[in-house]
Amino acid sequence: MNMKTKKLTSDWIHFDVYQTAAARGDARILLQNQVSLSVLANSSHWEHIYAIAKSASIPFPRGMTYFGNAGDQIQEIVGNYATLRWWMEAEGLVIAEPVVYFGTLVPFDFFAGELVSSRWIQNRLSRADLIGIAQQLDAQSFELKQCLQPSQWKPIAEYNQKFSRNPIRTFQEAASNKKFTRSVRRRLYLARERYTKCIQQSDH
């Protein structure tokens, strides 16, 4: 994969470069592949993707409209599903859960681990990226209490008991609070470690 292709696919956090390579797919087909189409208002996300893949030239008169790079539009749709990934095989586009090497990961480690890995610079996560990832975790309805480890949740629980009128309930709230930023970081770093380990095991 050349540098231009790497730069483009790095923005598609659900795009699976490993499955693409293993299946001898070619991500270059997505470069400069523009789409401009409309789909029926009541159609599903999968019908949207099918329409994008076909690059329909005659738009429907009403409904959702997609305009831009084909890969960007597919990523926007698949991004609504935390555990789904998409890749290119020699026969074409595939969307599925990559259970081959991610089957041992819980959904949180799968989703958060990949997000952190994609933004990992100089062995750390910037504050801006930390907040951004926290927002995405909340958007996917990951519950703070359920996802943090007991030792990480304990100080937040104590805070919530003391300040019951203004409790910390979401990842964004915890990541934005200086008292709990470290706890969120530790959990995200653990997710990255587990995710990376799965990637490394799949390469052998």
MIDOZA-842300 format. One record per atom (N, C-alpha, C): residue in three letters; x, y, z. Coordinates in steps of 0.001 Angstrom, whole numbers, padded with zeros to 6 digits, always signed. Last residue first. Example, Ala and Ser with C-alpha at 12.3 -4.5 7.8 and 13.67 -1.06 7.14 Angstrom:
2
SER+012850-002250+007080/SER+013670-001060+007140/SER+012900+000030+007870/ALA+013190-005690+007800/ALA+012300-004500+007800/ALA+013200-003300+007800/
//
This chain:
204
HIS+000910-013613+012687/HIS+001757-014800+012787/HIS+001016-016037+012310/ASP-000848-011574+012721/ASP+000219-011480+011723/ASP+001112-012718+011711/SER-002472-011939+014850/SER-003026-012265+013530/SER-001968-012248+012449/GLN-000940-010970+016915/GLN-001166-012408+016844/GLN-001683-012819+015472/GLN-001116-008233+016393/GLN+000173-008898+016295/GLN+000012-010413+016174/ILE-003836-007797+016918/ILE-003292-007507+015595/ILE-001979-008279+015392/CYS-003932-008408+019624/CYS-004699-009215+018671/CYS-004182-009035+017251/LYS-002343-006366+020608/LYS-001918-007751+020801/LYS-002645-008665+019827/THR-003897-004128+020035/THR-002613-004303+019350/THR-002126-005745+019455/TYR-006001-004554+021873/TYR-006268-004502+020434/TYR-004984-004774+019640/ARG-004651-004355+024300/ARG-005336-005597+023944/ARG-005600-005671+022443/GLU-003729-001698+024117/GLU-002785-002798+024323/GLU-003414-004133+023903/ARG-006124-000260+023917/ARG-005168-000241+022808/ARG-004201-001420+022908/ALA-007173-000796+026430/ALA-007911-001233+025246/ALA-006981-001284+024039/LEU-005272+000499+027959/LEU-005420-000945+028099/LEU-006153-001516+026883/TYR-005789+003100+027215/TYR-004478+002534+026898/TYR-004507+001012+027009/LEU-008322+003413+028291/LEU-008152+003470+026843/LEU-006818+002867+026423/ARG-007716+003260+031019/ARG-008625+002268+030422/ARG-008476+002247+028899/ARG-006015+005437+031310/ARG-005532+004097+031627/ARG-006416+003034+030991/ARG-007733+007580+030639/ARG-006548+007272+029828/ARG-006081+005835+030058/VAL-009518+007490+032757/VAL-009996+007234+031394/VAL-008831+006861+030491/SER-007807+008135+034853/SER-008526+006863+034872/SER-009005+006496+033472/ARG-006982+010713+034155/ARG-006002+009633+034208/ARG-006673+008258+034174/THR-009328+012224+034437/THR-008712+012055+033121/THR-007763+010861+033098/PHE-010320+012825+036896/PHE-010597+011487+036362/PHE-010014+011232+034980/LYS-009692+015392+037594/LYS-009570+014361+038622/LYS-009649+012954+038035/LYS-010311+016952+035398/LYS-008900+016693+035696/LYS-008710+015573+036715/ASN-012769+016071+033158/ASN-012526+016398+034563/ASN-011099+016002+034933/SER-013035+015049+030675/SER-012916+016505+030788/SER-012633+016972+032204/ALA-013447+012380+031059/ALA-012208+012785+030396/ALA-011969+014281+030523/ALA-016012+012456+032222/ALA-014870+011971+032992/ALA-013546+012431+032389/GLU-017549+013460+030101/GLU-017522+014158+031383/GLU-016310+013736+032209/GLN-017091+011481+028172/GLN-016674+012856+027916/GLN-016587+013649+029212/PHE-018206+009227+029343/PHE-016769+009267+029088/PHE-016295+010693+028859/THR-020666+010094+031887/THR-020226+009762+030536/THR-018711+009815+030408/ARG-021192+010833+034503/ARG-021874+009662+033953/ARG-021334+009214+032588/ILE-020786+012373+037452/ILE-020031+012049+036235/ILE-020617+010754+035684/PRO-023441+014455+038857/PRO-022578+013270+038772/PRO-021841+013153+037430/ASN-024675+016601+040457/ASN-023879+016817+039242/ASN-022907+015650+039051/ARG-025925+015791+042691/ARG-026688+016644+041775/ARG-025952+016895+040468/SER-024062+014382+044163/SER-025127+013634+043496/SER-025947+014478+042520/PHE-021333+014468+045164/PHE-021955+015508+044333/PHE-023054+014875+043477/LYS-020841+012158+046586/LYS-020646+013449+047243/LYS-021340+014574+046490/GLN-021333+010203+044738/GLN-022055+010171+046004/GLN-021985+011523+046701/ASN-019516+010899+042769/ASN-020944+010977+042460/ASN-021800+010925+043724/TYR-017105+010344+044058/TYR-017422+011726+043663/TYR-018928+011869+043445/GLU-017317+007593+044215/GLU-017251+008368+045452/GLU-017592+009833+045184/ALA-017252+006978+041497/ALA-018429+006622+042285/ALA-018469+007426+043577/ILE-014688+007820+040912/ILE-015806+008496+040269/ILE-017090+008221+041032/PRO-013115+006054+042365/PRO-013092+007482+042718/PRO-014234+008263+042068/LYS-014016+003515+041025/LYS-014213+003807+042441/LYS-014156+005295+042782/TRP-013212+003123+038382/TRP-014552+003636+038632/TRP-014740+004100+040083/GLN-010703+002073+038644/GLN-010848+003321+037894/GLN-012214+003957+038159/SER-011105-000275+039977/SER-010236+000726+040612/SER-010350+002084+039921/PRO-012782-001657+038077/PRO-013266-001257+039410/PRO-012427-000163+040067/GLN-012450-000203+034766/GLN-012121-001229+035744/GLN-012538-000732+037133/LEU-015135+000904+032649/LEU-013955+001148+033464/LEU-013699-000036+034387/CYS-017572-000057+031633/CYS-016348-000205+030843/CYS-015069+000047+031635/GLN-019639+000512+033370/GLN-019458-000871+032911/GLN-018110-001094+032229/LYS-019461+003276+033711/LYS-019319+002389+034866/LYS-019001+000964+034423/LEU-019924+004232+031042/LEU-018684+004507+031762/LEU-018450+003495+032884/GLU-021210+002416+028370/GLU-021459+002955+029704/GLU-020150+003064+030482/PHE-021498+003291+025028/PHE-020696+002549+025995/PHE-020867+003212+027359/SER-022892+004531+022920/SER-023624+004086+024125/SER-022826+003150+025024/GLN-021610+005763+020921/GLN-021870+004339+020715/GLN-022531+003699+021943/ALA-021254+008233+022011/ALA-022161+008131+020878/ALA-022527+006686+020578/ASP-019279+007656+023890/ASP-020617+008014+024356/ASP-021643+007865+023235/LEU-017180+007257+022100/LEU-017603+006170+022979/LEU-019010+006420+023508/GLN-016950+009783+021001/GLN-017355+008675+020144/GLN-017815+007472+020963/GLN-016080+011219+023234/GLN-017347+011577+022593/GLN-017855+010440+021718/ALA-013610+010008+023634/ALA-014639+009915+024672/ALA-016015+010226+024087/ILE-012285+010872+021356/ILE-012590+009449+021502/ILE-013681+009246+022546/GLY-012086+013616+021985/GLY-012770+013173+020781/GLY-013176+011711+020854/ILE-010537+013573+024291/ILE-011916+014074+024354/ILE-012714+013589+023147/LEU-008180+012538+023155/LEU-008819+011879+024295/LEU-010288+012287+024379/ASP-007523+014451+021280/ASP-007938+013128+020807/ASP-008633+012346+021908/ALA-006840+016521+023043/ALA-007905+016728+022067/ALA-008431+015390+021558/ARG-004692+015402+024403/ARG-005916+015721+025133/ARG-007091+015882+024168/SER-003150+012612+022667/SER-003288+014032+022980/SER-004606+014279+023706/LEU-001654+009749+023852/LEU-002859+010275+023235/LEU-003005+011736+023631/ARG+001601+008312+023149/ARG+000561+008888+023994/ARG-000603+009376+023153/ASN+003849+007670+021602/ASN+003484+006851+022760/ASN+002481+007494+023702/GLN+003754+009431+019404/GLN+004824+009509+020398/GLN+004413+008859+021717/ILE+000359+008932+018995/ILE+001513+009691+018523/ILE+002516+009849+019657/TRP-002463+007357+018027/TRP-001327+007168+018932/TRP-000090+007853+018363/ARG-004746+007120+016642/ARG-004370+008475+017055/ARG-003159+008471+017993/SER-005238+004499+016193/SER-005203+005361+015016/SER-004751+006781+015337/SER-005365+003516+018789/SER-004245+003133+017922/SER-004114+004067+016730/VAL-007832+004526+019636/VAL-006595+004993+020269/VAL-005398+004691+019367/LEU-009556+003063+017922/LEU-009554+004525+017925/LEU-008243+005065+018497/GLU-009012+000422+018674/GLU-008702+000863+017319/GLU-008649+002387+017227/GLY-009904+000448+021338/GLY-008520+000108+021014/GLY-008116+000577+019638/ALA-012638+000993+021147/ALA-011741+001993+021730/ALA-010294+001724+021362/PHE-013534-001443+019852/PHE-013823-000105+019323/PHE-012826+000926+019826/PHE-012395-003542+021419/PHE-012365-003566+019961/PHE-012496-002149+019405/ASP-013078-002887+023995/ASP-011662-002951+023631/ASP-011481-002931+022119/PHE-015912-003063+023719/PHE-015264-001818+024108/PHE-013798-001814+023702/PRO-016454-005784+022977/PRO-016735-004664+022061/PRO-016032-003362+022413/VAL-013632-007845+023873/VAL-014968-007337+024168/VAL-015203-006124+023271/LEU-011810-010139+021837/LEU-011954-008802+022407/LEU-013415-008490+022732/THR-011713-012501+020508/THR-011466-012541+021948/THR-011649-011178+022608/GLY-012055-011925+017790/GLY-013110-012607+018508/GLY-012934-012617+020017/PHE-010292-010835+016102/PHE-010802-009942+017130/PHE-011840-010616+018016/TYR-009586-012579+014101/TYR-008561-012259+015083/TYR-009015-011280+016153/VAL-012126-013304+013016/VAL-010956-014166+012871/VAL-009900-013862+013920/VAL-014181-011545+013050/VAL-014052-012423+014205/VAL-012791-013271+014151/PRO-014920-008779+011970/PRO-013710-009577+011730/PRO-013401-010494+012901/GLU-018122-008454+010818/GLU-017352-008420+012051/GLU-016133-009317+011852/ALA-018349-006757+007591/ALA-018612-007842+008530/ALA-017889-007581+009839/ILE-018379-006174+004225/ILE-018690-005535+005505/ILE-019077-006641+006474/VAL-016473-005884+001269/VAL-016988-006757+002315/VAL-017239-005935+003569/LEU-016250-005382-002270/LEU-016411-004821-000935/LEU-017017-005840+000021/GLY-014449-007822-004330/GLY-015197-006593-004069/GLY-015278-006222-002600/GLU-012772-009884-004901/GLU-014098-009937-005507/GLU-014920-008687-005250/ALA-010564-009287-003396/ALA-010393-009313-004842/ALA-011745-009296-005553/GLU-011852-007055-000884/GLU-011309-008324-001331/GLU-011197-008292-002851/MET-011648-004438+001371/MET-011739-004797-000033/MET-011118-006167-000265/TRP-013711-003901+004290/TRP-012448-004054+003586/TRP-012707-004445+002146/TRP-014990-002849+007449/TRP-015155-003067+006004/TRP-013796-003138+005351/ARG-016521-003852+010539/ARG-015396-003335+009770/ARG-015662-003592+008292/LEU-018468-003443+013540/LEU-018339-003777+012121/LEU-017081-003171+011516/THR-018808-002592+016120/THR-018003-003787+015905/THR-017851-004186+014440/ALA-020348-000171+016052/ALA-019051-000228+016735/ALA-018201-001418+016336/TYR-021794+001517+013557/TYR-021810+000188+014161/TYR-020432-000129+014725/ASN-021506+003849+012227/ASN-022635+003771+013153/ASN-022665+002457+013928/GLY-019519+003518+010380/GLY-019153+004095+011667/GLY-020270+004095+012687/VAL-020767+002854+008046/VAL-020289+001752+008884/VAL-019916+002251+010278/ILE-021234+005532+007092/ILE-022331+004615+007401/ILE-021879+003526+008355/GLU-018693+006609+006784/GLU-019695+007354+007550/GLU-020840+006445+007972/GLN-017491+004761+005072/GLN-017022+004874+006448/GLN-018057+005583+007323/ILE-018896+005395+002719/ILE-019052+004064+003314/ILE-018627+004100+004780/GLN-017942+007982+002294/GLN-019369+007771+002509/GLN-019639+006415+003146/ASP-015212+007554+001895/ASP-015652+008416+002997/ASP-017122+008163+003328/GLY-015240+005986-000427/GLY-014774+005419+000832/GLY-015224+006227+002030/ALA-016181+007884-002324/ALA-016960+006680-002025/ALA-016557+006070-000687/ASN-016164+011366-001697/ASN-015394+010154-001939/ASN-016185+008922-001495/GLY-019371+012889-002484/GLY-017973+012911-002062/GLY-017283+011616-002393/PHE-022587+012617-001245/PHE-021733+013293-002226/PHE-020324+013325-001688/TYR-025830+011432-000827/TYR-024412+011225-000559/TYR-023603+011878-001659/THR-028974+011927+000715/THR-028082+012236-000395/THR-026638+012036+000044/MET-032132+010422+001445/MET-030762+010744+001823/MET-029908+010976+000583/GLY-035012+011789-000326/GLY-034338+010883+000594/GLY-032936+011347+000932/ARG-036119+011982-003762/ARG-036183+012382-002358/ARG-035423+011381-001510/PRO-035569+011078-006372/PRO-035978+012468-006176/PRO-035990+012934-004731/PHE-032513+009234-006767/PHE-033920+009249-006438/PHE-034327+010687-006134/PRO-030213+009704-009541/PRO-030608+009826-008137/PRO-032115+009740-007956/ILE-028469+007763-011617/ILE-029765+008450-011607/ILE-030259+008526-010165/SER-026138+006372-011156/SER-026040+007649-011875/SER-027344+008429-011884/ALA-024746+004646-008469/ALA-025937+004922-009271/ALA-025871+006306-009899/SER-022535+003046-007518/SER-022386+004406-008052/SER-023540+004755-008993/LYS-022516+000674-006250/LYS-022923+000639-007652/LYS-022734+001990-008337/ALA-021810+001571-003739/ALA-020925+000649-004435/ALA-021254+000580-005925/ILE-024068+003087-003108/ILE-022771+003748-003268/ILE-021830+002867-004065/ALA-025959+001043-002915/ALA-026130+002086-003924/ALA-024818+002819-004184/TYR-024959-000372-000766/TYR-025090-001050-002053/TYR-025196-000014-003170/ILE-025206+001585+001212/ILE-023874+001121+000811/ILE-023923+000436-000545/HIS-028009+001765+001335/HIS-027198+002946+000999/HIS-025830+002518+000489/GLU-028660-000752+002175/GLU-029104-000344+000841/GLU-028339+000884+000381/TRP-027613-000529+004695/TRP-027017-001507+003776/TRP-027438-001229+002339/HIS-029229+001338+005933/HIS-027823+001666+005712/HIS-027197+000737+004687/SER-032432+001236+004150/SER-031505+000921+005234/SER-030092+001375+004904/SER-034947+003694+003214/SER-034032+002594+002930/SER-033023+002430+004066/ASN-036664+005813+003342/ASN-036893+004703+004265/ASN-035957+003518+004027/ALA-035800+007577+001319/ALA-035774+008008+002712/ALA-035893+006845+003687/LEU-033660+006269-001243/LEU-034983+006448-000656/LEU-034907+006738+000835/VAL-030771+008242-002146/VAL-031435+006963-001890/VAL-032762+007238-001194/SER-028694+009842-004543/SER-029711+009906-003509/SER-030331+008532-003353/LEU-025242+010687-005264/LEU-026480+009947-005471/LEU-027424+010174-004313/SER-022166+010715-006203/SER-023193+011736-005996/SER-024523+011078-006307/VAL-018760+009908-005610/VAL-020155+009520-005784/VAL-021055+010717-005551/GLN-015420+009252-006758/GLN-016452+010156-006265/GLN-017854+009597-006518/ASN-012543+008132-006135/ASN-013765+007496-006613/ASN-014941+008266-006032/GLN-010024+008700-005294/GLN-010635+009591-006278/GLN-011873+008975-006911/LEU-009645+005364-004322/LEU-009024+006673-004469/LEU-009684+007461-005605/LEU-010659+002847-004408/LEU-011449+003856-003700/LEU-010884+005258-003839/ILE-008814+001271-005536/ILE-010029+001472-006314/ILE-010905+002554-005688/ARG-006891+000879-003663/ARG-006687+001975-004608/ARG-007924+002263-005452/ALA-007258-001376-002216/ALA-007912-000158-001717/ALA-007778+000998-002691/ASP-007771-004499-003215/ASP-007045-003317-003663/ASP-007796-002063-003243/GLY-007168-007741-001693/GLY-008011-006666-002193/GLY-007170-005458-002553/ARG-006126-010063-000652/ARG-005594-009527-001904/ARG-006524-008514-002544/ALA-006843-010742+001828/ALA-007737-011200+000768/ALA-007310-010695-000608/ALA-004881-009491+003309/ALA-004976-010950+003364/ALA-005820-011498+002220/ALA-005439-006779+002800/ALA-004183-007365+002330/ALA-004271-008888+002267/THR-007948-006590+004040/THR-007793-006224+002632/THR-006546-006867+002050/GLN-007362-007244+006644/GLN-008221-008145+005879/GLN-008097-007858+004386/TYR-005775-004976+007186/TYR-005216-006319+007315/TYR-006040-007335+006521/VAL-007347-002753+006945/VAL-006241-002896+005991/VAL-005666-004309+006025/ASP-010517-002081+007321/ASP-009590-003115+007782/ASP-008503-003362+006735/PHE-012023+000847+008412/PHE-011491+000128+007250/PHE-010394-000826+007702/HIS-012816+002387+010456/HIS-013414+001062+010401/HIS-012909+000256+009205/ILE-011567+004798+010059/ILE-011159+004026+011229/ILE-011774+002632+011255/TRP-010333+006358+007642/TRP-011451+005412+007709/TRP-011173+004447+008851/ASP-008017+007694+007625/ASP-009187+008453+008058/ASP-010413+007555+008189/SER-006298+005927+006486/SER-006112+006207+007913/SER-007281+007011+008479/THR-006799+005930+003776/THR-007460+004921+004589/THR-007279+005149+006083/LEU-005151+008126+002984/LEU-006593+008157+002813/LEU-007274+007175+003751/LYS-002582+007287+003629/LYS-003086+008542+004186/LYS-004603+008590+004102/LYS-002335+004940+002117/LYS-002278+004881+003579/LYS-002888+006133+004194/THR-002371+006002-000484/THR-003452+005120-000054/THR-003502+005032+001464/LYS+000015+007426-000418/LYS-001232+008127-000692/LYS-002428+007308-000223/MET+001937+005438+000046/MET+001701+006455+001069/MET+000378+007181+000848/ASN+000695+002133-000989/ASN+001548+003305-001072/ASN+001125+004369-000062/MET+000847-001186+000000/MET+000000+000000+000000/MET+000890+001245+000000/
//
